[in-house]
Amino acid sequence: MRLETERLLLRIPEERDVDGYVEVYDAEVMRFLGSATVTREGVADGVKRMRRHWERHGIGLFSVVRKEDERLLGRVGFLLWHPVRWVNAMREELEGDLELEIGWTLGSDHWSRGYATEAAVACRDWALGELGWKRIVSLIARDNAASIRVAEKIGEIYERDVERPDIDFAIGLWSLGEKTPA
């Protein structure tokens, strides 16, 4: 599976992407992901998890590669997300329907060039078109103004705050499309 835009190739992550992801996950990027320590081993495990998500669900996070020089810029794509009630930082029970979360993480060297928006638009169009999803959501750190702008550029609007006691910063949920009635 792959998507293409004018400047970017979006493809399923590969083992050869690990070193590129190590570069992507710099301190500036990690402050919005809720994790401070990045190791090559941890990144390799992350690439394996991304691949497993694709194998299990037929959808997932893409590695974003710039066409002109084949440089890995980061990841953009999807995770399946359940709205949950958190008790003592552990899931107590699932509430509501499965949601399709769209997200983007690009290395700070590649910010403010339109790459995240370009890749997110391609993903949005694929999910809402070919895949037939009616709604997408994004979970975004409330102080991540650049990521909020990307969400707004792809048509998402702020819906509500999301409580996550396992993360020490405020998170909001942006959405596009109608929530299905319970």
N, CA, C and O of each residue as an XYZ file, in Angstrom:
728
protein
N       0.838     -1.172      0.000
C       0.000      0.000      0.000
C       0.882      1.235      0.000
O       1.850      1.329      0.755
N       0.533      2.171     -0.854
C       1.277      3.423     -0.903
C       0.393      4.517     -1.480
O      -0.491      4.268     -2.299
N       0.658      5.729     -1.030
C      -0.002      6.915     -1.553
C       1.091      7.849     -2.049
O       2.204      7.856     -1.524
N       0.760      8.635     -3.066
C       1.723      9.609     -3.573
C       1.083     10.980     -3.655
O      -0.099     11.114     -3.970
N       1.882     11.994     -3.368
C       1.485     13.374     -3.560
C       2.505     13.994     -4.513
O       3.376     13.299     -5.037
N       2.397     15.272     -4.729
C       3.343     15.931     -5.625
C       4.788     15.757     -5.167
O       5.673     15.492     -5.981
N       5.026     15.905     -3.865
C       6.402     15.860     -3.348
C       6.728     14.629     -2.527
O       7.896     14.389     -2.219
N       5.716     13.836     -2.161
C       5.922     12.798     -1.149
C       5.451     11.427     -1.600
O       4.531     11.291     -2.406
N       6.113     10.415     -1.051
C       5.687      9.028     -1.161
C       5.350      8.568      0.253
O       6.159      8.715      1.169
N       4.154      8.009      0.426
C       3.729      7.465      1.709
C       3.638      5.964      1.536
O       2.867      5.475      0.711
N       4.433      5.217      2.322
C       4.479      3.763      2.188
C       4.514      3.114      3.558
O       4.813      3.762      4.561
N       4.202      1.823      3.588
C       4.256      1.074      4.841
C       5.701      1.107      5.358
O       6.637      0.905      4.583
N       5.888      1.357      6.652
C       7.245      1.406      7.214
C       8.019      0.113      6.962
O       7.453     -0.980      6.935
N       9.313      0.272      6.780
C      10.218     -0.855      6.537
C      11.348     -0.822      7.557
O      11.629      0.220      8.149
N      11.988     -1.958      7.758
C      13.096     -2.027      8.711
C      14.189     -1.019      8.382
O      14.840     -0.498      9.288
N      14.397     -0.743      7.122
C      15.449      0.196      6.716
C      15.141      1.631      7.145
O      15.996      2.507      7.015
N      13.930      1.885      7.656
C      13.540      3.226      8.093
C      14.018      3.566      9.505
O      13.923      4.720      9.923
N      14.522      2.596     10.234
C      14.832      2.802     11.659
C      15.774      3.976     11.868
O      15.487      4.842     12.694
N      16.887      4.034     11.150
C      17.836      5.128     11.374
C      17.215      6.478     11.033
O      17.496      7.473     11.701
N      16.386      6.522     10.014
C      15.689      7.759      9.671
C      14.756      8.203     10.785
O      14.668      9.392     11.088
N      14.055      7.244     11.398
C      13.170      7.590     12.517
C      13.963      8.048     13.740
O      13.506      8.924     14.473
N      15.135      7.475     13.971
C      15.966      7.932     15.085
C      16.262      9.425     14.906
O      16.236     10.179     15.879
N      16.545      9.859     13.669
C      16.783     11.280     13.389
C      15.512     12.109     13.575
O      15.571     13.231     14.078
N      14.385     11.572     13.180
C      13.110     12.288     13.274
C      12.772     12.586     14.733
O      12.316     13.687     15.039
N      12.984     11.637     15.633
C      12.550     11.758     17.022
C      13.544     12.569     17.846
O      14.127     12.058     18.802
N      13.735     13.836     17.474
C      14.608     14.708     18.250
C      13.845     15.261     19.460
O      12.655     14.994     19.621
N      14.527     16.023     20.300
C      13.913     16.510     21.544
C      12.683     17.372     21.272
O      11.701     17.292     22.010
N      12.721     18.185     20.237
C      11.597     19.063     19.912
C      10.359     18.248     19.545
O       9.247     18.586     19.952
N      10.550     17.183     18.783
C       9.450     16.308     18.388
C       8.927     15.542     19.601
O       7.715     15.439     19.791
N       9.807     15.017     20.401
C       9.408     14.142     21.503
C       8.620     14.876     22.590
O       7.874     14.239     23.333
N       8.765     16.190     22.701
C       8.009     16.899     23.743
C       6.515     16.830     23.483
O       5.722     16.999     24.410
N       6.105     16.582     22.219
C       4.691     16.462     21.898
C       4.214     15.013     21.874
O       3.021     14.756     21.714
N       5.135     14.071     22.032
C       4.755     12.657     22.011
C       4.709     12.042     23.398
O       4.302     10.891     23.551
N       5.119     12.787     24.404
C       5.011     12.309     25.767
C       6.080     11.315     26.174
O       5.902     10.560     27.130
N       7.190     11.311     25.451
C       8.282     10.396     25.772
C       9.590     11.154     25.615
O       9.745     11.942     24.682
N      10.521     10.923     26.511
C      11.769     11.683     26.469
C      12.941     10.888     25.910
O      13.860     11.473     25.337
N      12.927      9.594     26.062
C      14.078      8.779     25.699
C      13.847      8.055     24.382
O      12.833      7.382     24.193
N      14.806      8.207     23.474
C      14.734      7.520     22.191
C      15.988      6.665     22.043
O      17.111      7.164     22.126
N      15.777      5.375     21.824
C      16.894      4.478     21.544
C      16.651      3.825     20.196
O      15.511      3.721     19.742
N      17.712      3.392     19.567
C      17.557      2.723     18.278
C      16.702      1.463     18.445
O      15.860      1.165     17.598
N      16.917      0.732     19.527
C      16.132     -0.478     19.792
C      14.648     -0.148     19.955
O      13.789     -0.847     19.418
N      14.355      0.919     20.699
C      12.970      1.332     20.883
C      12.323      1.759     19.572
O      11.156      1.455     19.322
N      13.076      2.458     18.740
C      12.551      2.877     17.439
C      12.311      1.652     16.555
O      11.302      1.586     15.853
N      13.223      0.689     16.581
C      13.031     -0.545     15.795
C      11.771     -1.271     16.241
O      11.023     -1.784     15.408
N      11.530     -1.319     17.547
C      10.296     -1.930     18.054
C       9.079     -1.150     17.559
O       8.057     -1.745     17.215
N       9.186      0.172     17.523
C       8.093      1.000     17.033
C       7.771      0.729     15.572
O       6.601      0.682     15.193
N       8.792      0.551     14.754
C       8.573      0.227     13.339
C       7.882     -1.129     13.220
O       6.999     -1.300     12.379
N       8.270     -2.085     14.041
C       7.607     -3.397     14.036
C       6.135     -3.270     14.422
O       5.275     -3.915     13.822
N       5.841     -2.425     15.439
C       4.444     -2.209     15.847
C       3.635     -1.565     14.712
O       2.483     -1.933     14.477
N       4.243     -0.612     14.021
C       3.537      0.017     12.901
C       3.221     -1.012     11.819
O       2.130     -1.002     11.249
N       4.168     -1.892     11.538
C       3.949     -2.927     10.518
C       2.856     -3.908     10.966
O       2.011     -4.310     10.167
N       2.883     -4.288     12.253
C       1.843     -5.191     12.773
C       0.457     -4.554     12.674
O      -0.513     -5.243     12.358
N       0.351     -3.269     12.934
C      -0.932     -2.576     12.817
C      -1.463     -2.699     11.388
O      -2.648     -2.961     11.183
N      -0.586     -2.511     10.406
C      -0.980     -2.681      9.005
C      -1.454     -4.115      8.747
O      -2.487     -4.324      8.111
N      -0.699     -5.101      9.241
C      -1.042     -6.508      9.006
C      -2.385     -6.873      9.644
O      -3.176     -7.606      9.051
N      -2.638     -6.367     10.840
C      -3.869     -6.714     11.557
C      -5.097     -5.978     11.039
O      -6.191     -6.543     11.005
N      -4.924     -4.716     10.634
C      -6.083     -3.869     10.362
C      -6.178     -3.366      8.922
O      -7.193     -2.787      8.536
N      -5.139     -3.582      8.132
C      -5.162     -3.100      6.751
C      -5.055     -1.593      6.627
O      -5.361     -1.024      5.579
N      -4.621     -0.952      7.696
C      -4.466      0.504      7.740
C      -3.435      0.798      8.818
O      -3.238     -0.016      9.720
N      -2.776      1.947      8.740
C      -1.779      2.277      9.752
C      -1.034      3.545      9.432
O      -1.476      4.363      8.625
N       0.104      3.696     10.076
C       0.972      4.844      9.857
C       1.876      4.582      8.664
O       2.459      3.506      8.536
N       1.985      5.571      7.799
C       2.886      5.504      6.649
C       4.225      6.138      7.011
O       4.277      7.094      7.785
N       5.310      5.602      6.445
C       6.565      6.337      6.423
C       6.436      7.364      5.303
O       6.008      7.037      4.196
N       6.810      8.608      5.599
C       6.725      9.699      4.626
C       8.118      9.952      4.082
O       9.039     10.296      4.823
N       8.258      9.776      2.773
C       9.553      9.909      2.109
C       9.461     11.032      1.082
O       8.539     11.064      0.268
N      10.419     11.948      1.126
C      10.467     13.027      0.143
C      10.984     12.455     -1.175
O      12.039     11.821     -1.207
N      10.249     12.675     -2.253
C      10.594     12.084     -3.552
C      11.942     12.575     -4.074
O      12.714     11.784     -4.613
N      12.234     13.850     -3.924
C      13.417     14.423     -4.572
C      14.734     13.814     -4.103
O      15.691     13.740     -4.874
N      14.791     13.373     -2.833
C      16.044     12.813     -2.322
C      15.852     11.526     -1.531
O      16.809     11.010     -0.953
N      14.625     10.998     -1.496
C      14.281      9.761     -0.799
C      14.574      9.807      0.701
O      14.811      8.771      1.322
N      14.557     10.998      1.274
C      14.797     11.158      2.709
C      13.511     10.893      3.487
O      12.442     11.381      3.120
N      13.623     10.114      4.567
C      12.499      9.871      5.467
C      12.249     11.146      6.274
O      13.149     11.648      6.948
N      11.027     11.663      6.201
C      10.676     12.890      6.905
C       9.942     12.624      8.210
O       9.964     13.453      9.119
N       9.285     11.455      8.306
C       8.507     11.131      9.491
C       7.418     10.143      9.159
O       7.563      9.307      8.267
N       6.313     10.250      9.896
C       5.202      9.322      9.706
C       3.890     10.107      9.693
O       3.735     11.099     10.405
N       2.976      9.651      8.888
C       1.636     10.217      8.826
C       0.699      9.065      8.516
O       1.023      8.207      7.696
N      -0.446      9.036      9.155
C      -1.393      7.978      8.859
C      -2.337      7.744     10.012
O      -2.759      8.678     10.694
N      -2.666      6.474     10.220
C      -3.808      6.139     11.065
C      -3.493      5.132     12.162
O      -2.647      4.249     12.024
N      -4.220      5.315     13.257
C      -4.324      4.330     14.322
C      -5.803      4.160     14.615
O      -6.587      5.094     14.442
N      -6.179      2.993     15.049
C      -7.550      2.779     15.495
C      -7.588      3.124     16.973
O      -6.721      2.696     17.734
N      -8.586      3.895     17.387
C      -8.642      4.452     18.733
C     -10.024      4.247     19.310
O     -11.033      4.457     18.636
N     -10.060      3.833     20.570
C     -11.312      3.729     21.315
C     -11.362      4.876     22.317
O     -10.404      5.078     23.064
N     -12.452      5.627     22.349
C     -12.617      6.530     23.492
C     -12.692      5.652     24.749
O     -13.449      4.681     24.780
N     -11.930      5.980     25.760
C     -11.891      5.137     26.965
C     -12.020      5.999     28.214
O     -11.761      7.202     28.193
N     -12.419      5.366     29.279
C     -12.388      5.978     30.597
C     -11.127      5.451     31.281
O     -10.916      4.239     31.340
N     -10.294      6.344     31.794
C      -9.037      5.943     32.423
C      -9.201      5.969     33.937
O      -9.679      6.955     34.498
N      -8.806      4.894     34.592
C      -8.798      4.821     36.039
C      -7.423      4.300     36.443
O      -7.007      3.220     36.022
N      -6.729      5.074     37.256
C      -5.380      4.702     37.675
C      -4.490      4.397     36.477
O      -3.688      3.465     36.500
N      -4.651      5.208     35.426
C      -3.844      5.109     34.200
C      -3.981      3.765     33.490
O      -3.115      3.387     32.701
N      -5.078      3.037     33.771
C      -5.313      1.770     33.077
C      -6.707      1.779     32.503
O      -7.616      2.365     33.091
N      -6.893      1.141     31.363
C      -8.221      1.076     30.772
C      -9.146      0.249     31.655
O      -8.847     -0.899     31.982
N     -10.252      0.837     32.030
C     -11.237      0.098     32.806
C     -12.273     -0.524     31.874
O     -12.597     -1.704     32.002
N     -12.788      0.268     30.942
C     -13.763     -0.278     30.008
C     -13.771      0.572     28.749
O     -13.460      1.762     28.788
N     -14.122     -0.037     27.654
C     -14.231      0.692     26.399
C     -15.600      1.350     26.326
O     -16.610      0.759     26.707
N     -15.616      2.569     25.835
C     -16.865      3.288     25.645
C     -16.938      3.729     24.197
O     -15.921      4.129     23.630
N     -18.099      3.670     23.588
C     -18.284      4.221     22.258
C     -17.725      3.358     21.148
O     -17.263      2.238     21.366
N     -17.784      3.918     19.948
C     -17.355      3.218     18.754
C     -15.866      3.400     18.501
O     -15.238      4.331     19.004
N     -15.329      2.499     17.720
C     -13.956      2.603     17.265
C     -13.816      3.854     16.418
O     -14.661      4.118     15.563
N     -12.773      4.620     16.640
C     -12.504      5.837     15.885
C     -11.256      5.628     15.034
O     -10.373      4.850     15.393
N     -11.192      6.331     13.896
C     -10.005      6.327     13.049
C      -9.240      7.607     13.340
O      -9.666      8.702     12.972
N      -8.101      7.450     14.009
C      -7.273      8.593     14.371
C      -6.229      8.833     13.292
O      -5.475      7.927     12.937
N      -6.186     10.057     12.770
C      -5.157     10.451     11.825
C      -4.139     11.295     12.586
O      -4.504     12.170     13.371
N      -2.870     11.024     12.346
C      -1.827     11.760     13.040
C      -0.620     11.971     12.154
O      -0.487     11.343     11.103
N       0.256     12.857     12.585
C       1.452     13.200     11.823
C       2.571     13.515     12.794
O       2.372     14.201     13.796
N       3.745     13.007     12.484
C       4.953     13.287     13.247
C       6.086     13.415     12.242
O       6.521     12.428     11.649
N       6.555     14.636     12.059
C       7.673     14.878     11.149
C       8.837     15.418     11.952
O       8.650     16.084     12.971
N      10.053     15.124     11.482
C      11.238     15.666     12.125
C      11.209     17.183     12.101
O      10.728     17.772     11.133
N      11.715     17.830     13.149
C      11.631     19.289     13.251
C      12.348     19.993     12.101
O      12.012     21.135     11.785
N      13.316     19.350     11.475
C      13.983     19.933     10.297
C      13.021     20.126      9.139
O      13.316     20.881      8.212
N      11.878     19.460      9.175
C      10.939     19.469      8.046
C       9.637     20.220      8.357
O       8.690     20.178      7.572
N       9.597     20.898      9.495
C       8.403     21.638      9.866
C       8.273     22.901      9.009
O       9.256     23.403      8.465
N       7.053     23.396      8.902
C       6.728     24.669      8.233
C       7.030     24.657      6.735
O       7.348     25.694      6.153
N       6.930     23.498      6.125
C       7.132     23.379      4.678
C       5.923     22.772      3.977
O       5.948     22.546      2.767
N       4.858     22.508      4.749
C       3.640     21.972      4.172
C       3.619     20.463      3.995
O       2.649     19.922      3.463
N       4.669     19.770      4.430
C       4.731     18.319      4.247
C       3.647     17.599      5.046
O       2.983     16.704      4.524
N       3.465     17.988      6.313
C       2.462     17.304      7.147
C       1.071     17.488      6.550
O       0.299     16.531      6.476
N       0.748     18.688      6.130
C      -0.568     18.932      5.534
C      -0.730     18.154      4.240
O      -1.775     17.544      4.013
N       0.281     18.164      3.395
C       0.219     17.448      2.113
C      -0.026     15.955      2.322
O      -0.856     15.352      1.641
N       0.703     15.368      3.267
C       0.542     13.933      3.543
C      -0.800     13.654      4.217
O      -1.463     12.666      3.899
N      -1.202     14.523      5.148
C      -2.472     14.317      5.861
C      -3.665     14.437      4.922
O      -4.638     13.698      5.072
N      -3.613     15.349      3.963
C      -4.701     15.479      2.981
C      -4.822     14.190      2.173
O      -5.929     13.705      1.942
N      -3.685     13.631      1.741
C      -3.719     12.372      0.980
C      -4.330     11.249      1.813
O      -5.141     10.471      1.312
N      -3.939     11.166      3.086
C      -4.489     10.133      3.977
C      -5.978     10.357      4.215
O      -6.769      9.417      4.133
N      -6.360     11.589      4.508
C      -7.774     11.911      4.728
C      -8.627     11.498      3.533
O      -9.662     10.849      3.682
N      -8.169     11.889      2.343
C      -8.939     11.585      1.133
C      -9.058     10.080      0.898
O     -10.105      9.605      0.458
N      -8.006      9.335      1.185
C      -8.017      7.877      1.025
C      -9.008      7.244      2.012
O      -9.809      6.386      1.640
N      -8.936      7.687      3.285
C      -9.804      7.103      4.316
C     -11.274      7.424      4.063
O     -12.125      6.539      4.154
N     -11.576      8.673      3.749
C     -12.970      9.084      3.564
C     -13.507      8.676      2.195
O     -14.719      8.584      2.002
N     -12.614      8.434      1.256
C     -13.019      8.022     -0.080
C     -13.007      6.514     -0.232
O     -14.000      5.844      0.048
N     -11.897      5.993     -0.670
C     -11.756      4.571     -0.987
C     -12.109      3.650      0.177
O     -12.743      2.615     -0.027
N     -11.706      4.013      1.394
C     -11.943      3.135      2.543
C     -13.346      3.288      3.138
O     -13.799      2.412      3.875
N     -14.027      4.369      2.834
C     -15.412      4.534      3.258
C     -15.633      4.966      4.700
O     -16.759      4.881      5.189
N     -14.602      5.427      5.397
C     -14.800      5.951      6.747
C     -15.612      7.233      6.654
O     -15.503      7.963      5.669
N     -16.417      7.514      7.659
C     -17.264      8.707      7.694
C     -16.724      9.778      8.632
O     -17.210     10.909      8.634
N     -15.719      9.423      9.427
C     -15.209     10.342     10.438
C     -13.759     10.019     10.718
O     -13.366      8.853     10.734
N     -12.962     11.056     10.938
C     -11.595     10.890     11.421
C     -11.392     11.839     12.598
O     -12.045     12.878     12.698
N     -10.475     11.461     13.487
C     -10.167     12.291     14.652
C      -8.653     12.425     14.769
O      -7.891     11.625     14.225
N      -8.241     13.464     15.498
C      -6.827     13.652     15.834
C      -6.727     14.004     17.301
O      -7.473     14.853     17.789
N      -5.818     13.364     18.009
C      -5.499     13.696     19.395
C      -4.233     14.538     19.363
O      -3.185     14.078     18.912
N      -4.335     15.778     19.847
C      -3.230     16.727     19.691
C      -2.964     17.426     21.013
O      -3.892     17.839     21.709
N      -1.677     17.557     21.356
C      -1.293     18.346     22.525
C      -1.837     19.760     22.346
O      -1.636     20.371     21.296
N      -2.519     20.282     23.353
C      -3.189     21.577     23.235
C      -2.221     22.721     22.952
O      -2.630     23.740     22.396
N      -0.951     22.580     23.321
C       0.014     23.655     23.039
C       0.814     23.413     21.749
O       1.793     24.113     21.491
N       0.411     22.445     20.956
C       1.090     22.171     19.680
C       0.352     22.929     18.565
O      -0.425     22.347     17.808
N       0.613     24.224     18.485
C      -0.101     25.102     17.547
C       0.085     24.667     16.103
O      -0.859     24.735     15.314
N       1.278     24.222     15.741
C       1.522     23.813     14.350
C       0.682     22.597     13.974
O       0.129     22.539     12.876
N       0.584     21.634     14.871
C      -0.208     20.440     14.594
C      -1.703     20.773     14.545
O      -2.448     20.204     13.746
N      -2.124     21.684     15.393
C      -3.526     22.125     15.360
C      -3.827     22.789     14.016
O      -4.905     22.585     13.456
N      -2.886     23.582     13.491
C      -3.089     24.195     12.167
C      -3.238     23.139     11.085
O      -4.068     23.293     10.188
N      -2.447     22.060     11.146
C      -2.586     20.978     10.164
C      -3.984     20.379     10.260
O      -4.648     20.175      9.244
N      -4.429     20.097     11.483
C      -5.779     19.534     11.676
C      -6.833     20.446     11.046
O      -7.732     19.971     10.352
N      -6.725     21.728     11.282
C      -7.691     22.676     10.723
C      -7.601     22.746      9.200
O      -8.624     22.877      8.527
N      -6.395     22.661      8.652
C      -6.224     22.704      7.200
C      -6.847     21.496      6.507
O      -7.259     21.587      5.351
N      -6.919     20.360      7.211
C      -7.549     19.185      6.587
C      -9.043     19.110      6.912
O      -9.714     18.138      6.568
N      -9.552     20.147      7.577
C     -10.989     20.229      7.819
C     -11.457     19.810      9.188
O     -12.664     19.778      9.432
N     -10.548     19.486     10.098
C     -10.959     19.082     11.444
C     -11.264     20.308     12.298
O     -10.688     21.379     12.103
N     -12.172     20.131     13.239
C     -12.497     21.180     14.195
C     -12.348     20.625     15.608
O     -12.492     19.424     15.837
N     -12.056     21.522     16.550
C     -11.920     21.116     17.948
C     -13.254     20.574     18.444
O     -14.301     21.194     18.253
N     -13.203     19.406     19.084
C     -14.413     18.783     19.612
C     -14.454     18.810     21.131
O     -15.464     19.196     21.719
N     -13.351     18.398     21.778
C     -13.363     18.322     23.244
C     -11.958     18.004     23.754
O     -11.067     17.629     22.991
N     -11.787     18.167     25.067
C     -10.553     17.744     25.727
C     -10.625     16.246     25.975
O     -11.710     15.680     26.103
N      -9.471     15.616     26.042
C      -9.360     14.192     26.337
C      -8.454     14.054     27.556
O      -7.347     14.592     27.581
N      -8.927     13.338     28.554
C      -8.138     13.142     29.766
C      -7.267     11.902     29.630
O      -7.752     10.818     29.308
N      -5.996     12.077     29.877
C      -5.033     10.981     29.849
C      -4.073     11.154     31.014
O      -3.069     11.853     30.874
N      -4.346     10.541     32.157
C      -3.461     10.718     33.308
C      -2.060     10.160     33.099
O      -1.164     10.442     33.895
N      -1.849      9.369     32.040
C      -0.517      8.847     31.766
C       0.333      9.842     30.983
O       1.510      9.586     30.731
N      -0.255     10.979     30.594
C       0.469     12.012     29.855
C       0.353     13.304     30.641
O      -0.730     13.649     31.114
N       1.472     14.030     30.788
C       1.470     15.207     31.663
C       1.219     16.525     30.925
O       1.669     17.578     31.379
N       0.506     16.482     29.794
C       0.097     17.712     29.128
C      -1.323     17.556     28.612
O      -1.816     16.443     28.432
N      -1.972     18.693     28.376
C      -3.371     18.692     27.946
C      -3.488     18.238     26.492
O      -2.676     18.614     25.646
N      -4.517     17.417     26.211
C      -4.761     16.895     24.871
C      -6.182     17.263     24.455
O      -7.125     17.184     25.242
N      -6.300     17.663     23.203
C      -7.617     17.923     22.643
C      -7.908     16.945     21.524
O      -6.996     16.359     20.940
N      -9.196     16.775     21.231
C      -9.620     15.914     20.139
C     -10.228     16.811     19.054
O     -11.190     17.539     19.299
N      -9.652     16.745     17.863
C     -10.174     17.440     16.685
C     -10.822     16.385     15.809
O     -10.372     15.240     15.794
N     -11.870     16.743     15.077
C     -12.566     15.744     14.281
C     -13.088     16.326     12.980
O     -13.266     17.535     12.832
N     -13.325     15.423     12.047
C     -13.935     15.730     10.752
C     -14.952     14.640     10.484
O     -14.629     13.454     10.543
N     -16.178     15.035     10.190
C     -17.236     14.064      9.943
C     -18.141     13.935     11.149
O     -17.860     14.451     12.231
N     -19.216     13.243     10.930
C     -20.238     13.101     11.962
C     -19.999     11.871     12.810
O     -19.695     10.795     12.295
N     -20.136     12.036     14.104
C     -20.074     10.915     15.020
C     -21.335     10.083     14.857
O     -22.441     10.621     14.816
N     -21.168      8.779     14.765
C     -22.333      7.916     14.596
C     -23.111      7.851     15.893
O     -22.506      7.755     16.960
N     -24.437      7.900     15.838
C     -25.229      7.843     17.067
C     -25.083      6.492     17.767
O     -24.934      5.454     17.121
N     -25.128      6.526     19.092
C     -24.984      5.286     19.882
C     -26.247      4.466     19.832
O     -26.312      3.395     20.435
